[in-house]
Amino acid sequence: MRAMLIANPMATSTSRRARELLLRAFTGDLDVDVAETGHRGHATELARRAADEGFDMVIALGGDGTVNEAVNGLLSQGADPELPALAVLPCGSANVFARALGLPNDPIAATRPVLEALRAGRHRSVGLAVAELADGTERYFTFNAGVGLDAEVVREVELRRLGGAKADPSLYVRTALRHFFTGTDRRHPALTLEVPGRPSKEGLFLAFVSNAAPWTFLGPLPVNPSPKANFSRGLDVFGMRSLDVAPTLAALLRMMSTRTRPVEGRQVVNVHDAAQVTLHADRPVAFQLDGDYLGEQEGFVFRAVPRAVRIVI
């Protein structure tokens, strides 16, 4: 079997030693071509090439951003069961997609279940989601999209990382607190949520569209606004009608508690298992997919894509 190993040399905790150990582990099972990413979007180009050249498998060695790009490369012509399978070896700061799949949060530890699945010929077809932007372009995401406050925080974190800050949970927490109190607009909600067949929900400050649970991690701690979201169903949405301190803190505490029900409250909006959701904004608002900041937009359509990709697991 031919496999392309797409490796992000800049991903947190990635090292030459880890790469060598992984390649040694796959020797005898796969004919591996190693391709390093050199710029943003490069993993998409590489995965598209792997699909065009008939590779059997793509291995994404990196964080959620690398995985997202690889998925978008594989699915550049749409979902197809004949596309290469995808294996994920997490090397990022959060690794939400890999952990939602049940993989260990370490590339070496994750190698074992991937190898076992490979040798057994086992894979899992998972549903993903696609975002259609106002300009008509589309982009797949693996676990969540965020519009509003959390995307603003992602933007600020990316700026701090460019300045040399280390991407760890404490950076996200510090940035989120600072931005909540001094950066974001907590007085003028911009968003309206529409789901076919349901009344529209106006006056939202933020919305998370989830394809899986949890939404993110703070180190080992899952943060889970929509615990019923999973890869085999439609999309779940969590939204807030208020960013006052009390309801926001209450919602955050519920997200971090162990439970099976969505976060609820007078200022909370929930949607479960929707095939499509639309968000309209009355001004440009920040937008992120799988933790990757994509700028400001005024309109978004999100669609569930069942059985979009085969995962070796």
C-alpha positions as CSV (number, residue, x, y, z in Angstrom):
1,M,0.0,0.0,0.0
2,R,1.2,3.5,-0.9
3,A,0.8,6.2,1.8
4,M,1.7,9.8,1.9
5,L,2.8,11.1,5.3
6,I,2.0,14.8,5.5
7,A,4.1,16.3,8.3
8,N,3.9,19.8,9.7
9,P,7.5,20.5,10.9
10,M,6.3,23.4,13.0
11,A,3.5,21.6,14.9
12,T,3.8,21.7,18.7
13,S,5.8,18.7,20.0
14,T,6.8,17.4,16.5
15,S,10.4,16.3,16.3
16,R,12.7,14.5,13.9
17,R,13.0,11.6,16.4
18,A,9.2,11.2,16.5
19,R,9.1,11.2,12.7
20,E,11.8,8.5,12.5
21,L,10.1,6.3,15.1
22,L,6.8,6.6,13.2
23,L,8.4,5.7,9.9
24,R,10.2,2.7,11.4
25,A,6.9,1.5,12.9
26,F,5.2,1.6,9.5
27,T,8.1,-0.2,7.6
28,G,6.8,-3.4,6.2
29,D,3.2,-2.3,6.2
30,L,3.3,0.7,3.9
31,D,5.4,2.3,1.2
32,V,5.6,5.8,2.7
33,D,6.3,9.0,0.8
34,V,7.1,11.8,3.3
35,A,6.0,15.3,2.4
36,E,6.7,18.3,4.7
37,T,4.4,21.3,4.6
38,G,6.1,24.6,3.9
39,H,3.3,27.1,4.0
40,R,-0.4,27.6,4.9
41,G,-2.6,25.5,2.6
42,H,0.3,23.2,1.6
43,A,-1.2,20.1,3.3
44,T,-4.3,20.7,1.1
45,E,-2.2,20.7,-2.0
46,L,-0.3,17.5,-1.0
47,A,-3.5,15.6,-0.1
48,R,-5.1,16.6,-3.3
49,R,-2.0,15.2,-5.1
50,A,-2.2,12.0,-3.2
51,A,-5.9,11.6,-4.3
52,D,-5.0,12.4,-7.9
53,E,-2.1,10.0,-8.0
54,G,-4.0,7.1,-6.5
55,F,-2.4,6.7,-3.1
56,D,-4.1,4.3,-0.8
57,M,-3.7,6.3,2.4
58,V,-2.8,9.8,3.7
59,I,-1.3,10.1,7.1
60,A,-1.6,13.5,8.7
61,L,1.2,14.1,11.3
62,G,0.3,17.4,12.9
63,G,-2.3,19.4,14.7
64,D,-6.0,20.1,13.9
65,G,-4.9,22.6,11.2
66,T,-2.9,20.0,9.3
67,V,-5.7,17.5,9.5
68,N,-8.2,20.1,8.3
69,E,-6.1,21.0,5.3
70,A,-5.5,17.3,4.5
71,V,-9.3,16.6,4.6
72,N,-10.0,19.6,2.3
73,G,-7.4,18.3,-0.2
74,L,-8.8,14.8,-0.2
75,L,-12.4,16.1,-0.6
76,S,-11.5,18.8,-3.2
77,Q,-13.8,17.1,-5.7
78,G,-16.3,15.9,-3.1
79,A,-16.8,12.8,-1.0
80,D,-16.0,9.5,-2.7
81,P,-15.5,6.0,-1.2
82,E,-12.6,5.5,-3.6
83,L,-10.6,8.3,-2.1
84,P,-7.5,7.5,0.0
85,A,-8.2,6.6,3.6
86,L,-7.0,9.1,6.3
87,A,-4.9,8.3,9.4
88,V,-4.3,10.9,12.0
89,L,-1.2,11.1,14.3
90,P,-1.7,14.1,16.6
91,C,1.1,16.5,17.1
92,G,-0.7,19.8,17.8
93,S,-1.6,21.8,20.9
94,A,-5.2,20.6,21.1
95,N,-5.8,17.7,18.7
96,V,-9.5,17.8,19.1
97,F,-10.4,15.7,16.1
98,A,-7.9,12.9,17.0
99,R,-9.2,12.8,20.6
100,A,-12.8,12.8,19.4
101,L,-11.9,9.7,17.4
102,G,-10.6,8.1,20.6
103,L,-6.9,8.3,19.7
104,P,-4.2,9.0,22.3
105,N,-3.0,12.6,22.4
106,D,0.5,11.7,21.3
107,P,1.8,10.6,17.9
108,I,3.8,7.7,19.2
109,A,1.0,6.3,21.3
110,A,-1.5,6.8,18.4
111,T,0.7,4.8,16.0
112,R,-0.2,1.5,17.7
113,P,-4.0,1.7,17.2
114,V,-3.5,3.0,13.6
115,L,-1.2,0.1,12.8
116,E,-3.6,-2.4,14.3
117,A,-6.4,-1.0,12.2
118,L,-4.2,-1.0,9.1
119,R,-3.2,-4.6,9.5
120,A,-6.8,-5.6,10.2
121,G,-8.0,-3.7,7.2
122,R,-10.3,-1.7,9.5
123,H,-11.6,1.8,8.9
124,R,-14.4,4.0,10.1
125,S,-16.4,6.2,7.8
126,V,-17.2,9.5,9.6
127,G,-19.4,12.4,8.7
128,L,-17.9,15.8,8.4
129,A,-19.4,19.3,7.6
130,V,-18.8,21.9,5.0
131,A,-19.1,25.7,5.3
132,E,-20.3,27.7,2.3
133,L,-19.1,31.3,2.6
134,A,-20.7,34.4,1.2
135,D,-18.4,34.4,-1.8
136,G,-19.5,30.9,-2.7
137,T,-16.3,29.1,-1.7
138,E,-16.6,26.0,0.4
139,R,-14.4,24.5,3.1
140,Y,-14.8,21.3,5.1
141,F,-14.3,21.1,8.8
142,T,-13.9,18.0,11.0
143,F,-15.2,19.0,14.4
144,N,-16.4,22.7,14.7
145,A,-16.9,26.1,13.3
146,G,-17.1,29.2,15.4
147,V,-18.6,32.6,14.6
148,G,-18.1,35.5,16.9
149,L,-16.2,35.6,20.2
150,D,-14.3,32.3,20.0
151,A,-13.1,33.1,16.5
152,E,-11.9,36.5,17.8
153,V,-9.9,34.7,20.4
154,V,-8.4,32.3,17.8
155,R,-7.4,35.4,15.8
156,E,-5.7,37.0,18.8
157,V,-4.0,33.8,19.7
158,E,-2.6,33.5,16.2
159,L,-1.3,37.0,16.4
160,R,0.4,36.2,19.7
161,R,1.9,33.0,18.3
162,L,3.4,35.1,15.4
163,G,5.0,37.2,18.1
164,G,6.6,34.1,19.6
165,A,4.1,33.0,22.3
166,K,3.8,29.2,22.9
167,A,0.5,27.7,21.9
168,D,-0.7,26.0,25.1
169,P,-4.0,26.1,27.1
170,S,-2.9,28.9,29.3
171,L,-2.4,31.2,26.2
172,Y,-5.9,30.6,25.1
173,V,-7.3,31.2,28.6
174,R,-5.4,34.4,29.1
175,T,-6.3,35.7,25.7
176,A,-10.0,34.7,26.1
177,L,-10.3,36.6,29.4
178,R,-8.5,39.7,28.2
179,H,-10.6,39.8,25.0
180,F,-13.9,39.1,26.7
181,F,-13.5,42.1,29.0
182,T,-11.6,44.5,26.8
183,G,-11.9,43.4,23.1
184,T,-15.2,42.0,22.0
185,D,-18.6,43.8,21.6
186,R,-20.8,42.6,24.4
187,R,-23.6,45.0,23.7
188,H,-24.7,44.6,20.1
189,P,-25.5,41.0,18.9
190,A,-24.9,40.5,15.2
191,L,-26.1,37.0,14.4
192,T,-29.4,35.4,13.3
193,L,-29.6,31.5,13.2
194,E,-31.8,29.8,10.7
195,V,-32.6,26.0,10.5
196,P,-35.0,24.7,7.8
197,G,-38.4,24.0,9.3
198,R,-37.7,25.8,12.6
199,P,-38.3,29.5,13.7
200,S,-35.2,31.7,13.3
201,K,-33.2,32.8,16.3
202,E,-32.2,36.4,16.4
203,G,-29.8,38.4,18.6
204,L,-26.9,36.0,19.0
205,F,-23.5,37.1,20.0
206,L,-21.7,33.9,19.1
207,A,-22.4,30.4,17.7
208,F,-20.5,27.1,17.7
209,V,-21.5,24.7,14.9
210,S,-20.3,21.2,16.0
211,N,-19.8,18.0,14.1
212,A,-18.4,16.1,17.1
213,A,-18.0,16.5,20.9
214,P,-16.2,18.0,22.7
215,W,-15.9,21.4,21.2
216,T,-12.3,21.8,22.4
217,F,-9.9,20.9,25.2
218,L,-8.2,22.9,28.0
219,G,-5.2,20.5,28.4
220,P,-6.9,17.2,29.4
221,L,-10.2,18.9,30.2
222,P,-12.9,18.7,27.6
223,V,-15.1,21.7,27.0
224,N,-18.4,20.5,25.8
225,P,-21.4,22.8,24.9
226,S,-23.0,20.2,22.6
227,P,-22.3,16.7,24.1
228,K,-24.8,15.0,21.8
229,A,-22.9,16.0,18.6
230,N,-21.2,13.1,16.9
231,F,-19.7,12.0,13.5
232,S,-22.7,9.9,12.6
233,R,-25.4,12.6,13.0
234,G,-26.1,16.1,11.7
235,L,-24.9,19.4,13.1
236,D,-25.3,20.7,16.6
237,V,-25.3,24.5,17.4
238,F,-24.7,26.3,20.6
239,G,-25.4,30.0,20.7
240,M,-25.5,32.8,23.3
241,R,-28.0,35.7,23.4
242,S,-26.0,37.5,26.2
243,L,-22.4,38.0,27.0
244,D,-23.0,39.4,30.4
245,V,-20.6,38.0,33.0
246,A,-23.1,35.9,34.9
247,P,-24.8,33.9,32.1
248,T,-21.5,33.5,30.3
249,L,-19.7,32.1,33.3
250,A,-22.7,29.8,34.1
251,A,-22.6,28.4,30.5
252,L,-18.8,28.0,30.6
253,L,-19.0,26.0,33.9
254,R,-21.7,23.8,32.5
255,M,-19.5,23.2,29.4
256,M,-16.7,21.9,31.6
257,S,-18.8,19.6,33.7
258,T,-19.4,15.9,32.9
259,R,-22.9,15.5,31.5
260,T,-24.8,14.1,28.5
261,R,-27.2,17.0,28.0
262,P,-26.5,20.3,26.1
263,V,-25.8,23.5,28.0
264,E,-29.2,25.1,28.7
265,G,-30.3,28.5,30.0
266,R,-32.5,31.5,29.2
267,Q,-29.7,33.1,27.2
268,V,-28.7,29.9,25.4
269,V,-29.8,28.5,22.0
270,N,-29.4,24.9,21.1
271,V,-29.9,22.9,17.9
272,H,-29.3,19.2,17.5
273,D,-28.9,16.9,14.5
274,A,-29.6,19.5,11.7
275,A,-28.7,18.7,8.1
276,Q,-28.1,22.4,7.4
277,V,-27.9,25.6,9.4
278,T,-27.4,29.2,8.3
279,L,-26.0,32.2,10.1
280,H,-26.6,35.7,8.9
281,A,-24.6,38.7,10.4
282,D,-25.6,42.3,10.2
283,R,-21.9,43.3,10.1
284,P,-18.7,41.3,9.4
285,V,-17.9,38.9,12.2
286,A,-14.9,36.7,13.0
287,F,-15.0,33.1,11.7
288,Q,-12.9,30.0,12.5
289,L,-12.9,26.4,11.3
290,D,-11.2,23.7,13.3
291,G,-9.3,26.4,15.2
292,D,-8.1,28.1,12.0
293,Y,-9.0,31.8,11.8
294,L,-10.5,32.6,8.3
295,G,-11.2,36.3,8.6
296,E,-14.5,38.2,8.9
297,Q,-17.7,37.2,7.0
298,E,-21.3,38.2,6.9
299,G,-23.0,35.0,5.9
300,F,-22.5,31.3,6.5
301,V,-24.2,28.1,5.4
302,F,-23.2,24.9,7.1
303,R,-24.1,21.4,5.8
304,A,-23.6,18.0,7.3
305,V,-21.8,15.5,4.9
306,P,-22.5,11.9,6.0
307,R,-19.7,9.3,5.6
308,A,-17.4,11.9,4.1
309,V,-14.0,10.2,4.8
310,R,-12.6,6.9,5.8
311,I,-10.5,7.0,8.9
312,V,-8.0,4.2,9.7
313,I,-8.8,3.5,13.3
